Amino acid sequence: MNLRDRIYIAGHQGMVGSALLRELIKVGYKNLIIVDKEELDLRDFKPVECFFKFFKPEFVLIAAAKVGGIKANMTYPADFLYDNLLIQTNIFQNSYKYKVKKILFLGSSCVYPKNCPQPMKEEYLMTGPLEPTNEAYAIAKITGIKMAKYYYEQYNIKSVCAMPCNLYGFNDSFDPDNSHVISSLVKKFSDAVENNLDEVVVWGTGIARREFMNVDDVSKALILLMNIYDSIDIINVGCGYEISIKDLVGIIKIKTGFKGKVVWDSKMPDGMLKKCMDITKLKKLGFVPSINLEEGIEMIVNYYKEYKK
């Protein structure tokens, strides 16, 4: 991507999209195309077609998606499948129709099988059943991966299919129904401190292990991939470091200053017990994340304090 290419960031108001926008501006890209979701419903084909016809983007970064944590995925599986299929279908079809040069499609670590060998290599995709708690979202993302492959094979539309690990960072949602792991826990423990609670209840047993990456690091990796990665094969984006939810809670407890008791609700699901990405391919391209987890959590704790004001 050249600095003056027309680049459309779909979902620029979300966590990943806003990070991409910040990084692209910082690097010096000049022709960035954005539109608020209230003005353009990406689930509606005709307005999306009119948008592509008018702006004619040369590159499209698909950061738009219906996302949420384990609770939302379990409660609204039909919505997660329907909305995400519509968004990516409309964007891929119009990218082909209006001659987009290259697409960024964001997948997720949840596309890998529930009992996937660790660390998860790209070739493990579709080698076993999915984790039931987020199956609908994963199926939508797998469909997007296949769409990228087929649009390339039939129409020669290039795509980068990046599979990020669990993300956190600025502009994440703190809505209990839609938040991700770290933002949800930061809110829970911060609110407990503010309300002088003596205990906090956390879902699961705490034994599940996850890999977390700050969204500002992710945006740098994604822009690098758009510029130098030319394979249609999926590529993992992560830091290569995993942590148990119990240890994560311990860090958040310290960073928020919570002195009370943590109660583990073992009746609620842990989700996939272990998810760590094999990032060999990304490392070979020279990418190294710069924000460690403890530093990143402290940033989110401070961000939530400002968010509540």
MINUGU-517769 format. One record per atom (N, C-alpha, C): x, y, z. Coordinates in Angstrom, 2 decimals. Example, Ala and Ser with C-alpha at 12.3 -4.5 7.8 and 13.67 -1.06 7.14 Angstrom:
13.19, -5.69, 7.80
12.30, -4.50, 7.80
13.20, -3.30, 7.80
12.85, -2.25, 7.08
13.67, -1.06, 7.14
12.90, 0.03, 7.87
This chain:
0.86, -1.19, 0.00
0.00, 0.00, 0.00
0.89, 1.24, 0.00
0.68, 2.11, -0.97
1.38, 3.38, -1.01
0.64, 4.41, -0.15
1.34, 5.46, 0.25
0.77, 6.42, 1.19
-0.44, 7.16, 0.62
-0.56, 7.20, -0.71
-1.70, 7.91, -1.31
-2.77, 6.98, -1.89
-2.64, 5.69, -1.68
-3.67, 4.75, -2.13
-4.96, 4.97, -1.34
-6.09, 4.68, -1.98
-7.40, 4.81, -1.32
-7.65, 3.56, -0.49
-7.69, 3.73, 0.82
-7.80, 2.61, 1.75
-9.07, 2.75, 2.57
-9.95, 1.77, 2.45
-11.20, 1.77, 3.22
-11.03, 0.90, 4.46
-11.28, 1.49, 5.62
-11.24, 0.76, 6.88
-12.68, 0.48, 7.31
-13.14, -0.74, 7.09
-14.49, -1.12, 7.50
-14.47, -1.44, 8.99
-15.28, -0.72, 9.76
-15.30, -0.95, 11.20
-14.31, -0.07, 11.95
-14.09, 1.15, 11.47
-13.08, 2.02, 12.08
-13.47, 2.50, 13.48
-14.72, 2.31, 13.87
-15.15, 2.72, 15.21
-14.89, 1.65, 16.27
-14.56, 0.44, 15.82
-14.32, -0.65, 16.75
-12.89, -0.66, 17.26
-12.58, -1.64, 18.08
-11.26, -1.71, 18.71
-10.14, -1.88, 17.69
-10.25, -2.88, 16.81
-9.19, -3.12, 15.83
-9.20, -2.04, 14.76
-10.38, -1.69, 14.28
-10.48, -0.68, 13.23
-9.92, 0.67, 13.65
-10.22, 1.09, 14.86
-9.71, 2.38, 15.33
-8.20, 2.34, 15.51
-7.67, 1.17, 15.92
-6.21, 1.03, 16.05
-5.55, 1.09, 14.67
-6.17, 0.46, 13.67
-5.65, 0.54, 12.30
-5.66, 1.98, 11.81
-6.74, 2.69, 12.08
-6.86, 4.08, 11.65
-5.76, 4.93, 12.30
-5.56, 4.77, 13.61
-4.52, 5.53, 14.30
-3.14, 5.25, 13.72
-2.86, 3.98, 13.47
-1.53, 3.61, 12.98
-1.31, 4.09, 11.54
-2.32, 3.97, 10.71
-2.19, 4.43, 9.32
-1.95, 5.94, 9.25
-2.67, 6.68, 10.08
-2.46, 8.13, 10.14
-1.05, 8.44, 10.63
-0.61, 7.72, 11.65
0.72, 7.92, 12.23
1.81, 7.67, 11.20
1.64, 6.62, 10.39
2.64, 6.27, 9.38
2.65, 7.27, 8.24
1.49, 7.90, 7.95
1.45, 8.91, 6.92
0.55, 8.63, 5.73
-0.35, 7.64, 5.86
-1.30, 7.36, 4.78
-2.29, 8.52, 4.67
-2.59, 8.93, 3.44
-3.33, 10.18, 3.20
-4.79, 10.00, 2.81
-5.10, 8.93, 2.08
-6.45, 8.77, 1.52
-7.22, 7.66, 2.23
-7.52, 7.88, 3.48
-8.24, 6.88, 4.28
-9.73, 7.13, 4.19
-10.47, 6.07, 3.89
-11.91, 6.16, 3.71
-12.60, 5.53, 4.91
-13.43, 6.30, 5.59
-14.18, 5.78, 6.74
-15.61, 6.28, 6.66
-16.51, 5.51, 7.22
-17.91, 5.92, 7.31
-18.50, 5.28, 8.57
-19.25, 6.06, 9.33
-19.84, 5.56, 10.57
-20.85, 4.46, 10.29
-20.93, 3.50, 11.21
-21.86, 2.39, 11.02
-23.32, 2.84, 11.02
-23.59, 4.00, 11.63
-24.95, 4.54, 11.61
-25.33, 5.02, 10.21
-24.33, 5.33, 9.39
-24.56, 5.83, 8.03
-24.51, 4.72, 6.99
-23.80, 3.65, 7.28
-23.68, 2.54, 6.32
-23.78, 1.22, 7.06
-24.87, 0.52, 6.83
-25.07, -0.81, 7.41
-24.43, -1.83, 6.47
-23.32, -2.40, 6.88
-22.59, -3.33, 6.02
-23.32, -4.64, 5.79
-24.42, -4.85, 6.51
-25.23, -6.05, 6.30
-26.21, -5.87, 5.13
-26.33, -4.64, 4.63
-27.30, -4.31, 3.58
-26.54, -4.14, 2.26
-26.76, -5.04, 1.30
-25.94, -5.08, 0.09
-26.01, -3.80, -0.73
-27.20, -3.28, -0.97
-27.33, -2.15, -1.90
-26.58, -0.91, -1.45
-26.72, -0.47, -0.19
-25.92, 0.68, 0.26
-24.42, 0.42, 0.19
-24.01, -0.81, 0.47
-22.59, -1.15, 0.39
-22.11, -1.03, -1.05
-22.91, -1.50, -1.98
-22.56, -1.39, -3.40
-22.43, 0.07, -3.81
-23.36, 0.90, -3.40
-23.31, 2.34, -3.73
-22.06, 2.99, -3.15
-21.70, 2.58, -1.95
-20.50, 3.11, -1.30
-19.25, 2.76, -2.10
-19.11, 1.49, -2.49
-17.95, 1.07, -3.26
-17.91, 1.74, -4.63
-19.05, 1.89, -5.24
-19.13, 2.53, -6.56
-18.67, 3.97, -6.49
-19.01, 4.67, -5.42
-18.68, 6.09, -5.29
-17.21, 6.29, -4.89
-16.74, 5.55, -3.88
-15.40, 5.79, -3.34
-14.30, 5.00, -4.05
-14.66, 3.86, -4.64
-13.69, 3.02, -5.36
-12.39, 2.80, -4.58
-12.47, 2.18, -3.43
-11.25, 1.93, -2.65
-10.33, 0.96, -3.38
-9.02, 1.16, -3.20
-8.04, 0.26, -3.80
-7.67, -0.87, -2.84
-7.75, -0.58, -1.56
-7.47, -1.57, -0.52
-8.59, -1.52, 0.51
-8.97, -2.69, 1.02
-10.06, -2.78, 2.00
-9.58, -3.56, 3.21
-9.72, -2.95, 4.38
-9.36, -3.60, 5.63
-10.64, -3.92, 6.39
-10.98, -5.21, 6.48
-12.25, -5.61, 7.09
-12.03, -5.82, 8.60
-12.26, -4.75, 9.34
-12.22, -4.83, 10.80
-13.63, -4.80, 11.37
-14.62, -4.74, 10.50
-16.02, -4.72, 10.93
-16.48, -6.14, 11.20
-17.12, -6.34, 12.34
-17.65, -7.66, 12.70
-18.51, -7.52, 13.94
-19.40, -8.48, 14.11
-20.11, -8.59, 15.39
-19.24, -9.45, 16.29
-18.78, -8.86, 17.40
-17.86, -9.56, 18.29
-18.36, -9.50, 19.72
-17.82, -10.36, 20.56
-18.19, -10.36, 21.97
-17.50, -11.48, 22.70
-17.69, -11.53, 23.99
-17.08, -12.55, 24.81
-17.89, -13.83, 24.83
-17.55, -14.73, 25.73
-18.16, -16.06, 25.77
-19.66, -15.98, 26.06
-20.07, -15.05, 26.91
-21.49, -14.91, 27.24
-22.30, -14.52, 26.02
-21.84, -13.51, 25.29
-22.57, -13.06, 24.10
-22.60, -14.14, 23.03
-21.47, -14.84, 22.84
-21.42, -15.90, 21.82
-22.39, -17.03, 22.12
-22.56, -17.35, 23.41
-23.48, -18.41, 23.79
-24.94, -17.98, 23.71
-25.19, -16.68, 23.94
-26.56, -16.17, 23.99
-27.12, -15.86, 22.62
-26.26, -15.37, 21.71
-26.74, -14.89, 20.41
-26.03, -15.57, 19.23
-25.98, -16.90, 19.18
-25.23, -17.55, 18.10
-25.77, -17.25, 16.70
-27.09, -17.17, 16.56
-27.66, -16.88, 15.24
-27.25, -15.50, 14.77
-27.23, -14.52, 15.69
-26.83, -13.16, 15.33
-25.37, -13.12, 14.91
-24.52, -13.83, 15.64
-23.10, -13.84, 15.31
-22.86, -14.45, 13.93
-23.58, -15.50, 13.60
-23.44, -16.13, 12.30
-24.00, -15.24, 11.20
-25.22, -14.79, 11.37
-25.93, -14.01, 10.34
-25.22, -12.69, 10.04
-24.95, -11.91, 11.08
-24.36, -10.58, 10.87
-22.99, -10.68, 10.22
-22.15, -11.58, 10.71
-20.80, -11.66, 10.16
-20.77, -12.20, 8.74
-21.65, -13.15, 8.44
-21.72, -13.64, 7.06
-22.14, -12.53, 6.10
-23.12, -11.74, 6.49
-23.58, -10.65, 5.63
-22.49, -9.60, 5.42
-21.84, -9.20, 6.49
-20.80, -8.16, 6.39
-19.70, -8.59, 5.42
-19.14, -9.76, 5.64
-18.02, -10.17, 4.80
-18.44, -10.52, 3.38
-19.64, -11.07, 3.21
-20.12, -11.39, 1.86
-20.30, -10.12, 1.04
-20.92, -9.11, 1.62
-21.14, -7.85, 0.90
-19.84, -7.17, 0.54
-18.87, -7.21, 1.44
-17.59, -6.55, 1.17
-16.79, -7.31, 0.12
-16.72, -8.62, 0.21
-15.97, -9.40, -0.78
-16.57, -9.23, -2.18
-17.89, -9.32, -2.28
-18.52, -9.23, -3.60
-18.29, -7.86, -4.24
-18.41, -6.80, -3.45
-18.22, -5.46, -4.01
-16.75, -5.13, -4.22
-15.88, -5.77, -3.45
-14.44, -5.60, -3.71
-14.08, -6.19, -5.07
-14.67, -7.33, -5.38
-14.48, -7.91, -6.71
-15.08, -7.02, -7.79
-16.30, -6.58, -7.57
-17.02, -5.82, -8.59
-16.34, -4.50, -8.90
-15.75, -3.87, -7.89
-15.15, -2.54, -8.09
-13.62, -2.58, -8.01
-13.07, -3.78, -8.29
-11.65, -3.96, -8.60
-10.70, -3.52, -7.48
-11.01, -3.95, -6.26
-10.11, -3.73, -5.14
-8.84, -4.56, -5.35
-7.69, -3.99, -5.01
-6.42, -4.67, -5.23
-6.13, -5.73, -4.17
-6.49, -5.44, -2.93
-6.14, -6.37, -1.86
-7.05, -6.14, -0.66
-7.41, -7.24, 0.01
-8.32, -7.20, 1.17
-7.61, -7.75, 2.39
-7.85, -7.13, 3.53
-7.45, -7.71, 4.81
-8.68, -8.32, 5.44
-8.63, -9.62, 5.70
-9.73, -10.29, 6.40
-9.23, -10.78, 7.74
-9.91, -10.34, 8.80
-9.54, -10.73, 10.16
-10.34, -11.94, 10.60
-9.65, -12.99, 10.91
-10.29, -14.16, 11.48
-10.19, -14.13, 12.99
-9.90, -15.28, 13.59
-9.83, -15.37, 15.04
-9.18, -16.70, 15.41
-8.58, -16.76, 16.58
-8.00, -18.03, 17.04
-9.08, -19.09, 17.25
-10.34, -18.67, 17.37
-11.41, -19.64, 17.60
-11.75, -20.46, 16.36
-11.13, -20.16, 15.22
-11.37, -20.97, 14.02
-10.71, -22.34, 14.13
-9.78, -22.48, 15.07
-9.08, -23.75, 15.23
-9.90, -24.73, 16.07
-9.67, -26.03, 15.90
-10.48, -27.03, 16.61
-10.37, -26.91, 18.13
-11.41, -27.40, 18.79
-11.46, -27.36, 20.26
-10.26, -28.06, 20.87
-9.91, -29.23, 20.36
-8.80, -30.01, 20.90
-7.56, -29.89, 20.02
-7.31, -28.68, 19.58
-6.21, -28.43, 18.65
-4.86, -28.63, 19.35
-3.89, -29.29, 18.70
-2.54, -29.37, 19.26
-1.99, -27.96, 19.50
-1.14, -27.83, 20.52
-0.59, -26.53, 20.89
0.92, -26.49, 20.65
1.45, -25.35, 20.24
0.74, -24.15, 19.78
0.04, -24.42, 18.45
-0.99, -23.63, 18.16
-1.84, -23.89, 17.00
-1.18, -23.39, 15.71
-0.90, -24.33, 14.83
-0.32, -23.99, 13.53
-1.43, -23.74, 12.51
-1.11, -22.95, 11.50
-2.11, -22.59, 10.49
-2.70, -23.82, 9.80
-1.90, -24.85, 9.65
-2.40, -26.04, 8.94
-3.39, -26.86, 9.75
-3.61, -26.50, 11.02
-4.58, -27.23, 11.84
-6.02, -26.78, 11.59
-6.20, -25.77, 10.77
-7.55, -25.28, 10.45
-8.40, -26.42, 9.87
-9.62, -26.56, 10.40
-10.61, -27.53, 9.91
-10.13, -28.98, 10.05
-9.41, -29.27, 11.11
-8.97, -30.66, 11.34
-9.73, -31.32, 12.49
-10.75, -30.64, 13.03
-11.52, -31.22, 14.12
-12.69, -30.33, 14.50
-13.58, -30.81, 15.39
-14.74, -30.04, 15.82
-14.33, -28.74, 16.53
-15.20, -27.74, 16.43
-14.95, -26.43, 17.04
-15.39, -26.40, 18.50
-14.90, -25.41, 19.24
-15.36, -25.18, 20.60
-16.82, -24.71, 20.55
-17.74, -25.41, 21.20
-19.18, -25.10, 21.08
-19.57, -23.70, 21.54
-18.85, -23.12, 22.51
-19.28, -21.83, 23.05
-19.15, -20.68, 22.06
-18.29, -20.82, 21.04
-18.21, -19.77, 20.02
-18.23, -20.34, 18.60
-18.92, -21.44, 18.45
-18.95, -22.14, 17.16
-19.53, -21.28, 16.04
-20.61, -20.55, 16.31
-21.26, -19.75, 15.27
-20.31, -18.69, 14.72
-19.63, -17.99, 15.61
-18.67, -16.96, 15.20
-17.53, -17.60, 14.40
-17.04, -18.74, 14.87
-15.94, -19.42, 14.19
-16.35, -19.87, 12.79
-17.56, -20.38, 12.65
-18.03, -20.82, 11.32
-18.10, -19.64, 10.36
-18.57, -18.49, 10.84
-18.62, -17.31, 10.00
-17.21, -16.92, 9.55
-16.25, -16.97, 10.46
-14.89, -16.59, 10.13
-14.23, -17.60, 9.18
-14.51, -18.88, 9.37
-13.98, -19.90, 8.45
-14.55, -19.69, 7.05
-15.82, -19.33, 6.99
-16.44, -19.02, 5.69
-15.73, -17.84, 5.03
-15.37, -16.83, 5.82
-14.64, -15.69, 5.28
-13.27, -16.08, 4.74
-12.60, -16.99, 5.42
-11.31, -17.49, 4.95
-11.47, -18.17, 3.60
-12.52, -18.98, 3.48
-12.78, -19.68, 2.22
-13.20, -18.71, 1.12
-13.94, -17.68, 1.48
-14.32, -16.67, 0.49
-13.07, -16.00, -0.09
-12.13, -15.65, 0.80
-10.89, -15.03, 0.33
-10.17, -15.96, -0.65
-10.14, -17.24, -0.34
-9.47, -18.22, -1.22
-10.18, -18.31, -2.57
-11.50, -18.40, -2.54
-12.23, -18.59, -3.78
-12.27, -17.33, -4.64
-12.37, -16.17, -4.03
-12.33, -14.93, -4.81
-10.96, -14.72, -5.44
-9.93, -15.22, -4.78
-8.59, -15.15, -5.38
-8.49, -16.12, -6.55
-8.96, -17.34, -6.34
-8.85, -18.35, -7.40
-9.69, -18.00, -8.62
-10.88, -17.44, -8.40
-11.77, -17.15, -9.52
-11.57, -15.77, -10.12
-11.28, -14.77, -9.26
-11.22, -13.38, -9.74
-9.87, -12.70, -9.52
-8.92, -13.43, -8.93
-7.58, -12.89, -8.67
-7.59, -11.69, -7.73
-8.53, -11.68, -6.79
-8.55, -10.65, -5.75
-7.67, -11.14, -4.60
-6.60, -10.42, -4.32
-5.68, -10.83, -3.27
-6.25, -10.53, -1.89
-5.93, -11.36, -0.94
-6.36, -11.13, 0.45
-5.26, -11.57, 1.40
-5.22, -10.91, 2.55
-4.44, -11.37, 3.69
-5.44, -11.85, 4.73
-5.35, -13.11, 5.11
-6.25, -13.68, 6.12
-5.46, -13.86, 7.42
-5.62, -12.92, 8.33
-4.87, -12.90, 9.57
-5.72, -13.46, 10.71
-5.13, -14.36, 11.50
-5.83, -14.97, 12.63
-5.24, -14.44, 13.93
-5.80, -13.37, 14.50
-5.25, -12.83, 15.74
-5.64, -13.65, 16.95
-4.82, -13.57, 17.98
-5.14, -14.19, 19.25
-6.16, -13.31, 19.99
-6.41, -13.56, 21.27
-7.32, -12.72, 22.04
-6.76, -11.29, 22.12
-7.60, -10.32, 21.81
-7.14, -8.94, 21.75
-7.71, -8.11, 22.89
-7.01, -7.04, 23.20
-7.48, -6.07, 24.18
-6.86, -4.73, 23.83
-7.42, -3.66, 24.39
-6.80, -2.37, 24.15
-7.81, -1.24, 24.12
-7.34, -0.08, 23.72
-8.17, 1.11, 23.67
-9.37, 0.91, 22.74
-10.47, 1.46, 23.13
-11.72, 1.41, 22.38
-12.39, 0.05, 22.40
-11.98, -0.82, 23.33
-12.70, -2.07, 23.53
-14.02, -1.75, 24.24
-14.95, -2.66, 24.15
-16.24, -2.48, 24.81
-16.15, -2.94, 26.26
-16.82, -2.19, 27.15
-16.94, -2.59, 28.54
-18.37, -3.06, 28.85
-19.16, -3.22, 27.81
-20.51, -3.76, 27.97
-20.41, -5.23, 28.40
-21.04, -5.60, 29.51
-20.93, -6.99, 30.00
-21.32, -8.05, 28.97
-22.23, -7.70, 28.04
-22.68, -8.68, 27.05
-21.75, -8.77, 25.85
-20.92, -7.76, 25.63
-20.13, -7.71, 24.40
-18.63, -7.59, 24.62
-18.20, -7.43, 25.87
-16.79, -7.19, 26.13
-15.96, -8.46, 25.98
-14.66, -8.26, 25.76
-13.72, -9.36, 25.70
-13.19, -9.66, 27.11
-12.31, -10.65, 27.20
-11.88, -11.14, 28.51
-11.28, -10.04, 29.38
-10.26, -9.36, 28.87
-9.54, -8.40, 29.70
-10.40, -7.19, 30.04
-11.10, -6.63, 29.07
-11.95, -5.46, 29.36
-13.05, -5.82, 30.35
-13.61, -7.03, 30.21
-14.66, -7.47, 31.13
-14.13, -7.58, 32.56
-12.96, -8.17, 32.72
-12.38, -8.35, 34.05
-11.92, -7.02, 34.65
-11.36, -6.16, 33.83
-10.94, -4.83, 34.31
-12.15, -4.06, 34.84
-13.24, -4.11, 34.11
-14.46, -3.44, 34.56
-14.95, -4.04, 35.88
-14.99, -5.36, 35.92
-15.53, -6.05, 37.10
-14.74, -5.71, 38.36
-13.41, -5.77, 38.27
-12.58, -5.51, 39.45
-12.51, -4.02, 39.78
-12.49, -3.17, 38.77
-12.47, -1.73, 39.01
-13.76, -1.28, 39.70
-14.89, -1.80, 39.21
-16.18, -1.46, 39.81
-16.27, -1.99, 41.24
-15.69, -3.16, 41.49
-15.71, -3.73, 42.84
-14.95, -2.84, 43.82
-13.83, -2.28, 43.35
-13.06, -1.36, 44.20
-13.87, -0.10, 44.47
-14.47, 0.44, 43.44
-15.25, 1.67, 43.59
-16.45, 1.48, 44.52
-17.04, 0.29, 44.46
-18.24, 0.02, 45.26
-17.94, -0.69, 46.58
-16.65, -0.80, 46.91
-16.22, -1.40, 48.18
-16.75, -2.82, 48.38
-16.75, -3.61, 47.31
-17.19, -5.00, 47.41
-16.07, -5.85, 48.00
-16.46, -6.91, 48.70
-15.45, -7.76, 49.32
-15.18, -9.04, 48.53
-15.93, -9.24, 47.41
-15.65, -10.40, 46.56
-16.08, -10.11, 45.12
-15.43, -10.81, 44.21
-15.74, -10.73, 42.78
-15.91, -12.14, 42.26
-16.99, -12.38, 41.53
-17.26, -13.70, 40.94
-16.75, -13.71, 39.50
-15.97, -14.73, 39.17
-15.42, -14.89, 37.81
-15.87, -16.22, 37.24
-16.28, -16.21, 35.97
-16.75, -17.44, 35.31
-15.62, -18.47, 35.20
-16.00, -19.74, 35.32
-15.09, -20.85, 35.07
-14.24, -21.20, 36.27
-13.19, -21.98, 35.99
-12.30, -22.46, 37.05
-10.98, -21.70, 37.10
-10.68, -20.98, 36.03
-9.42, -20.25, 35.96
-8.29, -21.03, 35.33
-8.53, -22.30, 34.97
-7.44, -23.12, 34.43
-7.21, -22.91, 32.93
-8.21, -22.36, 32.25
-8.05, -22.11, 30.81
-6.89, -21.16, 30.56
-6.16, -21.40, 29.48
-5.00, -20.57, 29.15
-5.25, -19.84, 27.84
-4.85, -18.56, 27.82
-5.09, -17.72, 26.65
-3.85, -16.89, 26.32
-3.80, -16.48, 25.07
-2.74, -15.59, 24.58
-3.38, -14.24, 24.30
-2.82, -13.18, 24.86
-3.39, -11.85, 24.72
-2.39, -10.91, 24.05
-2.93, -10.08, 23.15
-2.08, -9.13, 22.43
-2.77, -7.78, 22.38
-1.98, -6.73, 22.63
-2.54, -5.39, 22.59
-2.89, -4.99, 21.16
-4.01, -4.33, 21.01
-4.52, -4.03, 19.67
-3.61, -3.07, 18.91
-2.82, -2.25, 19.61
-1.90, -1.36, 18.91
-0.74, -2.15, 18.29
-0.31, -3.22, 18.95
0.67, -4.11, 18.33
0.06, -4.85, 17.14
-1.18, -5.28, 17.30
-1.86, -6.00, 16.22
-1.96, -5.13, 14.97
-2.32, -3.86, 15.14
-2.48, -2.97, 13.98
-1.17, -2.85, 13.20
-0.05, -2.78, 13.91
1.25, -2.71, 13.25
1.51, -3.99, 12.45
1.18, -5.13, 13.05
1.38, -6.41, 12.37
0.51, -6.51, 11.12
-0.72, -6.06, 11.20
-1.64, -6.16, 10.07
-1.20, -5.28, 8.90
-0.73, -4.09, 9.20
-0.26, -3.19, 8.14
0.99, -3.77, 7.48
1.87, -4.36, 8.30
3.04, -5.04, 7.75
2.62, -6.15, 6.79
1.64, -6.95, 7.20
1.18, -8.05, 6.36
0.57, -7.55, 5.05
-0.19, -6.48, 5.11
-0.77, -5.93, 3.88
0.31, -5.48, 2.90
1.45, -5.11, 3.42
2.51, -4.58, 2.56
3.48, -5.64, 2.06
3.68, -6.73, 2.82
4.72, -7.67, 2.40
4.27, -9.12, 2.29
3.06, -9.44, 2.76
2.62, -10.84, 2.74
1.69, -11.07, 1.55
2.11, -11.93, 0.64
1.37, -12.11, -0.62
0.75, -13.49, -0.78
0.68, -14.26, 0.28
0.09, -15.59, 0.20
-1.38, -15.54, 0.60
-2.19, -16.39, -0.02
-3.60, -16.51, 0.36
-3.74, -17.39, 1.60
-2.68, -18.09, 1.99
-2.72, -18.94, 3.17
-2.87, -18.10, 4.43
-3.64, -18.60, 5.39
-3.85, -17.85, 6.62
-2.54, -17.71, 7.38
-2.47, -16.67, 8.23
-1.27, -16.43, 9.03
-1.69, -16.01, 10.43
-1.10, -16.62, 11.43
-1.40, -16.30, 12.82
-0.74, -14.99, 13.24
-1.47, -14.23, 14.06
-0.93, -12.98, 14.62
-1.06, -13.07, 16.14
0.07, -13.17, 16.81
0.07, -13.27, 18.26
1.41, -12.91, 18.83
1.57, -13.14, 20.13
2.85, -12.82, 20.79
3.61, -14.08, 21.18
2.95, -15.25, 21.10
3.61, -16.50, 21.44
3.70, -16.78, 22.93
2.96, -16.01, 23.72
3.00, -16.18, 25.18
1.59, -16.38, 25.69
1.38, -17.39, 26.52
0.06, -17.66, 27.06
0.06, -17.51, 28.58
-1.13, -17.32, 29.13
-1.28, -17.15, 30.58
-2.62, -17.77, 30.99
-2.66, -18.35, 32.18
-3.94, -18.89, 32.66
-4.86, -17.75, 33.05
-6.16, -17.99, 32.98
-7.12, -16.97, 33.40
-6.94, -16.65, 34.88
-6.57, -17.65, 35.67
-6.34, -17.41, 37.10
-5.18, -16.44, 37.31
-4.09, -16.61, 36.58
-2.96, -15.69, 36.70
-3.30, -14.32, 36.13
-4.08, -14.30, 35.06
-4.52, -13.02, 34.49
-5.33, -12.24, 35.51
-6.26, -12.93, 36.18
-7.07, -12.30, 37.22
-6.18, -11.77, 38.33
-5.13, -12.51, 38.65
-4.20, -12.05, 39.68
-3.55, -10.73, 39.32
-3.15, -10.58, 38.05
-2.54, -9.32, 37.60
-3.56, -8.19, 37.65
-4.78, -8.45, 37.16
-5.82, -7.42, 37.14
-6.20, -7.01, 38.56
-6.23, -7.98, 39.44
-6.55, -7.69, 40.84
-5.53, -6.71, 41.43
-4.26, -6.93, 41.15
-3.21, -6.05, 41.64
-3.30, -4.67, 40.99
-3.48, -4.64, 39.67
-3.47, -3.37, 38.94
-4.67, -2.49, 39.31
-5.79, -3.12, 39.67
-6.98, -2.34, 40.05
-7.01, -2.02, 41.54
-6.16, -2.68, 42.31
-6.12, -2.43, 43.75
-7.20, -3.14, 44.53
-7.77, -4.21, 43.97
-8.83, -4.95, 44.67
-8.22, -5.83, 45.76
-8.74, -5.74, 46.96
-8.19, -6.46, 48.11
-9.07, -7.64, 48.55
-10.22, -7.81, 47.91
-11.17, -8.82, 48.36
-10.89, -10.21, 47.82
-11.91, -11.04, 47.87
-11.81, -12.45, 47.49
-12.30, -12.68, 46.06
-11.63, -13.57, 45.36
-12.07, -13.97, 44.02
-12.80, -15.30, 44.15
-14.06, -15.34, 43.67
-14.88, -16.55, 43.72
-15.00, -17.10, 42.30
-14.59, -18.33, 42.10
-14.65, -18.96, 40.77
-15.95, -19.73, 40.63
-16.76, -19.34, 39.63
-18.03, -20.00, 39.38
-17.80, -21.16, 38.42
-17.47, -22.32, 38.97
-17.10, -23.47, 38.15
-18.28, -24.08, 37.39
-19.49, -23.61, 37.66
-20.66, -24.08, 36.89
-20.69, -23.45, 35.51
-19.99, -22.34, 35.35
-19.95, -21.66, 34.06
-18.76, -22.20, 33.25
-18.86, -22.14, 31.91
-17.85, -22.79, 31.06
-16.51, -22.06, 31.05
-15.44, -22.83, 30.89
-14.11, -22.27, 30.70
-13.85, -21.92, 29.24
-14.64, -22.52, 28.34
-14.31, -22.41, 26.92
-13.17, -23.36, 26.59
-12.53, -23.14, 25.48
-11.39, -23.96, 25.06
-10.30, -23.85, 26.13
-9.76, -24.98, 26.58
-8.86, -24.96, 27.73
-7.49, -24.35, 27.42
-7.08, -24.41, 26.17
-5.77, -23.84, 25.84
-5.78, -23.30, 24.42
-5.32, -22.06, 24.27
-5.24, -21.46, 22.94
-3.97, -20.61, 22.86
-2.96, -21.16, 22.22
-1.74, -20.40, 21.98
-1.36, -20.56, 20.51
-1.02, -19.46, 19.87
-0.76, -19.47, 18.44
0.70, -19.82, 18.14
0.91, -20.58, 17.09
2.25, -20.74, 16.53
2.49, -19.54, 15.60
3.44, -18.70, 15.96
3.66, -17.46, 15.19
4.97, -17.51, 14.41
5.40, -18.71, 14.04
6.65, -18.87, 13.29
6.64, -18.05, 12.00
5.54, -18.10, 11.27
5.45, -17.37, 9.99
5.57, -15.87, 10.21
4.89, -15.35, 11.23
4.93, -13.92, 11.51
6.33, -13.48, 11.94
6.97, -14.29, 12.77
8.32, -13.96, 13.22
9.29, -13.87, 12.05
9.14, -14.78, 11.08
10.03, -14.78, 9.92
9.91, -13.49, 9.09
8.76, -12.82, 9.23
8.57, -11.55, 8.53
9.14, -10.38, 9.31
9.67, -10.65, 10.50
10.36, -9.62, 11.26
9.53, -8.88, 12.28
8.31, -9.36, 12.56
7.46, -8.62, 13.51
7.73, -9.05, 14.94
7.86, -8.05, 15.83
8.01, -8.28, 17.26
7.08, -7.33, 18.00
6.15, -7.84, 18.85
5.26, -6.94, 19.61
6.05, -6.13, 20.63
5.53, -4.95, 20.99
6.28, -4.05, 21.87
5.63, -3.83, 23.23
4.38, -4.26, 23.42
3.65, -4.00, 24.66
3.48, -5.30, 25.43
4.10, -5.41, 26.61
3.93, -6.63, 27.39
2.59, -6.60, 28.13
2.16, -7.76, 28.62
0.81, -7.90, 29.14
0.57, -7.03, 30.38
1.49, -7.02, 31.32
1.28, -6.23, 32.54
1.19, -4.74, 32.22
2.04, -4.28, 31.33
1.99, -2.88, 30.90
0.66, -2.59, 30.21
0.24, -3.51, 29.36
-1.01, -3.31, 28.62
-2.22, -3.29, 29.53
-2.24, -4.17, 30.56
-3.36, -4.19, 31.49
-3.42, -2.89, 32.29
-2.27, -2.38, 32.70
-2.25, -1.10, 33.41
-2.82, 0.02, 32.54
-2.52, -0.03, 31.26
-3.06, 0.97, 30.32
-4.57, 0.88, 30.26
-5.12, -0.34, 30.26
-6.57, -0.51, 30.17
-7.26, -0.12, 31.47
-6.62, -0.39, 32.59
-7.19, 0.04, 33.87
-7.31, 1.57, 33.91
-6.27, 2.25, 33.46
-6.31, 3.72, 33.41
-7.31, 4.22, 32.38
-7.39, 3.51, 31.27
-8.36, 3.88, 30.22
-9.79, 3.75, 30.73
-10.06, 2.69, 31.49
-11.42, 2.50, 32.02
-11.78, 3.60, 33.01
-10.80, 4.06, 33.78
-11.07, 5.17, 34.70
-11.51, 6.41, 33.94
-10.84, 6.68, 32.82
-11.21, 7.84, 32.00
-12.54, 7.60, 31.29
-12.78, 6.36, 30.88
-14.00, 5.99, 30.17
-15.23, 6.25, 31.04
-15.11, 6.02, 32.34
-16.26, 6.16, 33.25
-16.59, 7.62, 33.56
-15.64, 8.52, 33.32
-15.87, 9.93, 33.70
-16.94, 10.57, 32.80
